[in-house]
Amino acid sequence: MLTHSVFNPVSPQALAISNLFIFIMIVSVVILLIIVGVLAYTCTHFRYHPGQADPPQTFGLTKLEITWTVIPFMLLVIVFAATMKTVSISAPPDDNALAGRTPDLTIVAHQWWWEVRYASGVVTANEIHIPVGKRMLVALQSADVIHSLWVPQINGKTDSVPGQTNVVYMEADRAGTYQSACVEYCGDGHSRMRALVIAQPLAQYQAWERQQLATPPAPTGLAAAGAKLYQQFGCQSCHAASIGPDLTHFGSRGTLAAVTLTNTPAHLDEWLHDPRAVKPGANMPNFQLSTGETRMLAAYLESLK
C-alpha cells in the first residue's frame, strides 16, 4: 500500500524532519497542557463567591515575570538548535558539494506532470526510479511556473522555479514505492500532479535502466495499426519534444496521467477518449477518437515496454 506520511521515513533526511516534527509537537502539547492546567486551576480555585470582597490588587511580580520570560526563551533556543541540526541533515547540498559534479537525474516540472531525465540518457515521466542505499543528486527545474516537489518519506519540499536549478539529495534505505506531490499551487491540474519514487535493489534498478535504454520491439497486429494512428494524429510532435511526457517505454509504467490512473488498457482507453474528463486542465487535446481508434492506440502504447 502506498503511503504519503512524514511518520514513516525511509531516508536520513526524512527521519530528521520527522523527528523534529514530533519533538515540536511534544513541546507544544506540554505547553498547552500547562496553560490549560493553570487556567483550570485559576478558574476553580479563585472563582467568585457571593458576598466576596474584591481581591487585593498586585502590581508587578518580578520573579514571576522573569520566570515566564526565561522559560519561553530557553524553549525557543532548544527548538532553534533542533531545527538547525535538522537543516544540516536535510538541506540541499552546498556549492562545494556540487563543484564539477553532474546530477544523477534532473526532474523538470511541467503543468501538470514531471519529466525525469537521468545522466545515463534514460527519459521517463512521473515515476522516479532510484537504487536503494545510494544518495542521488537531483536537479529540479521548471518548464513553466513555480512547482514544488515533496516526497514526505524521503525529503522535504523543494521548489522548481523557472530559469533556476535547485538541487536536493534523494535516497531511500529500503525498497518500496513512495508517493510525492506538487505542493505549490500551479493551476487547474495541481491536485493531480503527482509522481512515484520507486526505490529498487541495485540489481533491479540496473535491469530497469537497461530496459529503458533499449529500443522497444516493433509493434505488430493491433499495435501496428495504433502506431500508424499515432503518426497520423501527430502525437510525436508533443511527446517527442517534452511538451508532453516521453512515451518511449510507456507500457513499462504502472500509472498514467501523473499517477491519476493505474496503467491498464481500460484506463488508457478512458484517457484517450477524453483526457480532460479524467484530469481537469490537462493540456492533451481531445481528438474525438472512436472506440476502435482508442483500442488501437492503447494497444500500441501498451506494447512500448
Secondary structure, 3 states (H helix, E strand, C coil): CCECCCCCCCCHHHHHHHHHHHHHHHHHHHHHHHHHHHHHHHHHHCCCCCCCCCCCCCCCCHHHHHHHHHHHHHHHHHHHHHHHHHHHHHCCCCHHHHCCCCCCEEEEEECCEEEEEECCCCEEECEEEEECCCCEEEEEEECCCCEEEECCCCCCCEEECECCCEEEEECCCCCEEEEEEECCCCCCCHHHCEEEEEEECHHHHHHHHHHHHCCCCCCCCHHHHHHHHHHHCCCHHHHCCCCCCCCCCHHHCCEECCCCEECCHHHHHHHHHCHHHHCCCCCCCCCCCCHHHHHHHHHHHHCCC
